Amino acid sequence: MMYSADVSTAGVIKKQISYKWRAYISVFTSLVVIQLLGVLFSLNGTGMSSSGGRSYNIQVEYYNADIIMIFTIFWGFITALLLTTKAYREDDFAFVTNRMSGTLSTILYLWIISSIAGFTASLSGYLLKVVVFLFTSQEILNSTGAGGAGVYLMGLVSLILTIFMFAGFGYAVGMIVQWNKMFVILLPVLVIGLLFSLEKAGYSLDQFFFQFLFSEQSFWLFLIKSTAVSAAAYLSAFLISNRLEVKQ
């Protein structure tokens, strides 16, 4: 009997993911736009160095996909935030469902689109190089570093996990706001208050959060940390969604 129920729940989640894939196709339009904007902003380069002498001058400009990746991470946050709005949440009731299956299907959907966004963002660096080569007179010197496919794969997984993690933040924030509209005002106040408290204690947001995650040299430790932070964000969103269901 329990086995049948599990299959039924899994089937509902699969149908919801399939529905969201078709219904929310516009998220990929916004993804393309945001990544093209990232390419545009990256055309100014992300750094520069120069050297010269009496008879020569060398100027080197650095191009990478960092800005595109930052834009993509922001896209993940906003997309997840929008999925918590009432119009999107009520789409789940087109199925025989409950809050658990609806939330799980949304989380899995966010993982799928985060994976796609991470893959396209990682490829955008090549697009940037093509654009620079075609529309400038600069000579391109490729410097991708050592490591080959293994390093690229670890970078791709790290990027996907980062997008998924910030999508989790957006999803949790959206659920909090849907639970009580007062948090539209309270959340910024709490964040600013936290920043002031950290500064007063001798810390900064960079030391407290970003260095904890993004300065991690070990891929496996980053994997564990980002997974734990993501799990905390999505668990918070799930618990709040249950309260939201009771409230409604």
N, C-alpha and C positions, 0 to 999 in steps of 0.2 A: 504494500500500500504506500509506504514511504517512497519506494523507488518510483512508483507512478507519479507521485506528487513532484519529485525531483525532476523527472523528465518533463512534466508539464511546465514547471517553472522555467527550466532551461529553454523550452520551446518558446515560451512567452518572451523571454529576454532576447532570444535570437530574432523573433519577429519584430520586436521593438527596435533593435539595432538596425535591422533591414529597413524598417520604416523611417527611422531617423536619417539613415544614409540617403534615402531618396528625398525626404521632406526638407532636410537642411543642406541641400546641395549648394546653397548660396555661401556657405562658410568657405568653400573652396574658391569661390570668386573673390571673396575678401582676402583670402590667403595669397592668391596670385597678385592682387593689387598691392598688398602690404610688402610682399617680397620684391616686387618691381620697384616700389618706392625705396626699399632698402638698397637695391642695386644703384638707383639714382643717387642716393645720398653717399654711397660708397665710392662714387666716381671722383670725389675730391681726395681720395686716399685716406688711410688711417694713420699715416706717419710719414716722416720725411727725414732724410739725412743728406748732408752734402760735404764735399771736400774739394779742395782745389789747390792750385799752385800758381806759379807765374805764367804758365802757358796753357793751363787746363782748368776746367771746373766740372765736377761730377755731382749731379743731384739725383738722389734715389728716392722715389716715392713708393710707399708700401700699400698694397691692396690686399684685403682679405674679406671674408664674409661675416666678420664680427657684427657689423651694423645690421645686416640682413637677419642674422640669428637673433639679435636683440629684438628687432621688430617682430619676428616670428614668435618669440616667447611672449611678447606683449599681446599678440594676436590670440595665443592660446588662453591667456588670462581673460581677455574680453569675451571670447567665444564661450568659455565656460560660464562666465558671469551672465551672459544673455540666456543661456539654457535654463537658468533658474527662474526666469520671469514666468508669470502666471500663464501666458499664452503658450509657451513651450511646455510647461509642466502639464497642462491640461491635455496635450496631445497624447499622453500616456493612457488616458482613460478611453481611448478608442479601442483598447484591448481589455480583456478580463485580467486585471492586474492588481498589484498592491504597491505600496510605497517602496518596498524592498526591491522588487523586480524592476520598477521604474528607475530607481537610483542606480542599481547595478548596471542596467542597460546604458544609462547615460555615462557612467564611469568607463565602461568598455568602449563606448562610442568615442569618448574623449581620448582614450588610449590609441584607437585606430587613427583618428585624425591627427593626433600628436606625432604618431609614427610617420604618417605621410608628410606632415609639415617638416619634421626633422630631416627626412630624406631629401625633400626638395630644397630646403635651406642649405644642406650640405653640398648639393650640386650647384647652387647659385654662385659659388665662388668661381666655377668654370665659366659661367655666363658672364660674370663681371670681367674676367680676363679677356673674353672674346670682345666684349663691348669696348674695353680700353684699347685693345689691339686694333679694332676697326676704326675707331673715332678719334684716336690720338696718334701723335707721331712718336710716342715713346716706345722704346724697345723693351719687350717683356722678358724678364729673367725669372724663370720658374724656380721657386724655392719651397718645396713641399715638405722638406725634412725627411728623416729616415723612418723606417718602420714598415712602410708598405701597407698592404691591405689590413694587417692586424691593427695598426695605429688608426687607420681610417675607420675601421669598424668600431673601435672603442670610442672614438670621437663621435661617431654617429649615435651610438647607444647613449652616450652621455648627453648629447643634445636632445634626443627624444625624451629621456628621463627628466631633463630640465623643463622642457615644454610641458610635459605631463604634470610635473610638480606645480608649476605656476598656474596651469589649468585647474589644479586642485585648490590652490589659493583662491582663484576666481570663483570656483564652484562653492567653496565654503563661505566666502564673503557674500555671494549672491543669496545663499540660503539664509544667512543671518539677517540680511536686509529684508528678505521676503517674510521672515518670521516676525520681525518688528521693524517698521519703516523708520523708527527713530534712529536706528543704527546708521542710516544714511548720514546723519550728523555726528553720531557718537563715535563711529569707527575712525574717521579722520582725527577726531579729538584724542581718542585713545592711542592711535599710532603716534601722533605728535607728542603726546605725554610720555609715551614709552621712549621715544628718541631723546627727549630732554632728560629723562631719568637715567638712561644709559650714558649720556654725555656727562651727567653729574657724577656718576659712579666711575667715570674714567674709561668708559667703553664707547664704541661707536657702532652704528648699524653694520658698517663694513667688518669690524672685528667680531661682532656678535653673530652675524648671519653669513655674510658673503665669504669671509675667510674660512668659516667653518665648513662650507660646502665647496666653494669654487677654487680655493687655494689648496685643495687636497691633491697631493701628488700621486696617491695610489688609486688606480681605477676601481679596484674592488672596494676600498673604503668609501669612495664616492658613491658607488653603487648602493652600498648598505645605507649610507646617510640619506641619500636622495629618496630611496625607497621608503625609509622610515618616516621622513618628513611628508612625503606624498601620502602615505598610509594615514598619518595623523590628520592631514587636511581632509581627505575623503571620508574618514571615519567621522570627523566633526560634522561634515556636510550631511552624512547619512543620519546621524543622531538628531540633528536639527530638522531634517526633513520629516522624521517621525513625529517630532513635536508640532511641526507645521500641519501634518495630516490631522492630528488630534484637534488642533486649533480650528481648522476649517470645518 
